[in-house]
Amino acid sequence: MIDEFQDRTETNTPQAKGLTAWCTTLRDEECRELRDVLSGVVFTFNLSDSVDQIDHYGSQLLQLFETFDEDTFAADPESFGWGGIKLAVGFHRDDDPMVLDATLVLLEDIFIENGVEFVVYRETGLVSDEEGNKVGKHRIKEIFESHEWSGIDIEDKTPRERKTEDVCRSLLTDEELNLNEIISKIAKARLDTSELQTDEEKEAHAQKMVNSIMEYLG
């Protein structure tokens, strides 16, 4: 879900009030089902916005995340609150004046106080800062890759590991496992090996059949 708020200049303009209205709507009970399936909120804004305006963003996001926490506590009183991504990304346009480092520190403090991570997005070749922490789009990618997304099963097992799990599951449950083919391969290997003359030939053939069985399992 993507919503956009344009022409944010002053907190009292109709356009600037769009974020307040959006957060208020999302906090409403009618949006409870929507909140239940959201795994994160990424808020983007222009770094050219005033500090007062950005402070307003932070306070609105805080109220929104408090509602997410209330929902989580209602479902699980022993939880630590909503575990979704809370991210604010400040964009710097090419025609905008450079933002002072002191201002960036102030903005970071604003979002941290409201429980939101702040990332500055610039099109540069910089990957990490002096302390080795990812910055910019690389930090955003790191956040998304490290987050435990609900309802998503990331497959990182090899084909052999998956087949081994299938075999083990079949042995422990009533699930049917085609053992006939494996048994046939072993029987044929024994028969073929017995007809060979030298130990070297037998060992080579046995290794070939082992590989064939492992390929079937993998």
C-alpha positions in Angstrom: 0.0 0.0 0.0 1.5 3.4 -1.1 0.0 6.8 -0.2 1.6 10.1 -1.2 1.3 13.5 0.3 2.5 16.4 -1.9 3.4 20.1 -1.4 4.1 19.8 2.4 5.3 23.2 3.3 3.6 24.4 6.5 1.8 22.4 9.2 -1.4 24.4 8.8 -1.9 23.9 5.1 -4.5 21.5 3.8 -1.9 19.5 2.0 0.3 19.1 5.1 -2.7 18.0 7.1 -3.0 15.0 4.8 -0.6 12.9 6.9 -2.5 13.7 10.0 -5.8 12.7 8.3 -4.2 9.5 7.0 -2.7 8.5 10.4 -6.1 9.2 12.1 -7.9 7.1 9.5 -5.5 4.2 9.9 -5.8 4.4 13.7 -9.6 4.0 13.4 -11.1 0.7 14.5 -12.5 0.2 11.0 -8.8 -0.2 9.8 -8.0 -2.8 12.4 -7.9 -5.7 9.9 -5.5 -3.6 7.7 -3.2 -2.9 10.6 -3.1 -6.6 11.5 -1.6 -7.5 8.1 0.9 -4.6 7.8 4.5 -5.6 8.6 6.0 -2.1 8.4 5.6 1.5 7.7 8.2 3.4 5.5 7.6 7.1 5.5 9.5 9.2 2.9 9.9 12.9 2.8 12.0 15.7 1.4 15.0 16.8 3.4 14.2 20.4 2.3 11.1 20.3 4.5 11.3 22.5 7.6 12.5 21.1 10.9 9.1 22.0 12.4 7.3 20.1 9.6 9.5 17.1 10.1 8.9 17.2 13.8 5.2 17.1 13.0 5.8 14.0 10.9 7.5 12.3 13.8 4.7 13.0 16.3 2.0 11.7 13.9 4.0 8.5 13.3 4.4 8.0 17.1 0.7 8.2 17.6 0.1 5.7 14.8 2.7 3.2 16.2 1.1 3.5 19.6 -2.1 2.2 18.1 -0.1 -0.7 16.5 1.3 -1.5 19.9 -2.2 -1.5 21.5 -3.4 -3.9 18.9 -0.4 -6.2 19.6 -0.8 -6.1 23.3 -4.5 -6.9 23.0 -3.7 -10.0 21.0 -0.7 -11.0 23.1 -0.3 -9.3 26.5 3.2 -10.8 26.9 4.5 -9.3 23.7 7.0 -6.5 23.4 4.7 -4.5 21.1 4.4 -4.3 17.4 7.4 -5.7 15.6 6.9 -4.1 12.2 9.4 -1.9 10.4 9.4 1.7 11.5 11.4 3.7 9.0 11.6 7.3 7.8 13.6 8.0 4.6 14.7 11.5 3.8 15.3 12.2 0.1 17.7 14.9 -1.1 16.9 16.2 -4.6 19.7 17.4 -6.8 18.3 21.0 -7.0 18.0 21.3 -3.2 20.7 23.0 -1.1 22.9 20.6 0.9 21.6 19.8 4.4 24.0 20.5 7.2 25.3 17.6 9.3 23.9 19.3 12.4 20.5 19.4 10.9 20.7 15.7 10.0 21.6 14.9 13.6 18.6 16.9 14.8 16.3 15.1 12.4 17.7 11.7 13.5 17.0 12.7 17.1 13.4 13.6 16.2 12.7 10.2 14.7 14.6 8.2 17.3 12.5 9.9 20.1 9.4 8.6 18.2 10.8 5.1 17.8 11.5 5.4 14.1 14.8 4.8 12.3 16.0 7.6 10.1 17.9 7.0 6.8 19.1 9.6 4.4 18.8 8.5 0.8 21.3 9.9 -1.6 22.5 8.5 -5.0 26.2 8.1 -4.0 28.6 5.2 -4.1 29.0 5.2 -0.4 28.0 1.8 1.2 29.0 2.2 4.8 30.1 5.0 7.2 33.4 5.2 9.0 32.1 2.8 11.7 31.1 0.2 9.1 27.3 0.8 9.4 25.4 0.6 6.1 24.0 3.9 4.8 21.4 5.1 2.3 19.8 2.5 0.1 22.1 -0.1 1.4 20.8 0.3 4.9 17.2 0.2 3.6 18.0 -3.1 1.8 19.6 -4.4 5.0 16.5 -3.6 7.0 14.2 -5.3 4.6 16.4 -8.4 4.3 16.9 -8.8 8.0 13.2 -8.3 9.0 11.2 -11.4 10.0 8.3 -11.1 7.6 5.1 -12.8 8.7 3.5 -15.2 6.3 6.6 -15.6 4.1 8.6 -18.8 4.0 12.1 -18.2 2.7 13.5 -21.3 1.0 17.2 -21.6 1.8 17.6 -25.4 1.8 19.3 -27.4 -0.9 17.4 -30.0 -3.0 19.1 -32.8 -1.1 18.1 -31.3 2.3 14.5 -31.0 1.1 14.4 -34.6 -0.1 15.9 -35.8 3.1 13.2 -34.0 5.1 10.6 -35.6 2.9 12.0 -39.0 3.6 12.2 -38.4 7.3 8.6 -37.1 7.3 7.4 -40.1 5.4 9.0 -42.5 7.9 7.4 -40.6 10.9 3.9 -40.2 9.3 1.5 -42.1 7.1 2.7 -40.2 4.1 3.6 -42.5 1.2 7.2 -42.9 0.3 8.3 -44.6 -2.9 11.0 -47.0 -1.5 10.6 -49.5 -4.3 12.9 -47.5 -6.6 15.6 -47.1 -4.0 15.5 -50.8 -3.2 15.6 -51.6 -6.9 18.7 -49.5 -7.3 20.5 -51.1 -4.4 19.6 -54.6 -5.6 20.8 -53.9 -9.1 24.0 -52.4 -7.7 24.7 -55.6 -5.8 24.0 -57.8 -8.8 26.2 -55.7 -11.1 29.0 -55.5 -8.6 29.1 -59.3 -8.1 29.8 -59.8 -11.8 32.9 -57.6 -11.8 36.3 -59.1 -11.5 38.6 -56.7 -9.6 38.2 -54.8 -6.4 38.9 -51.5 -8.2 36.0 -52.2 -10.6 33.7 -53.1 -7.8 34.6 -50.0 -5.8 34.1 -47.7 -8.8 30.8 -49.2 -9.7 29.6 -49.1 -6.0 30.5 -45.4 -5.9 28.6 -44.8 -9.2 25.5 -46.4 -7.8 25.8 -44.4 -4.5 25.9 -41.2 -6.5 22.9 -42.4 -8.5 20.9 -43.0 -5.3 22.0 -39.6 -3.9 20.9 -37.9 -7.1 17.5 -39.5 -6.6 17.3 -38.3 -3.0 18.6 -34.8 -4.0 
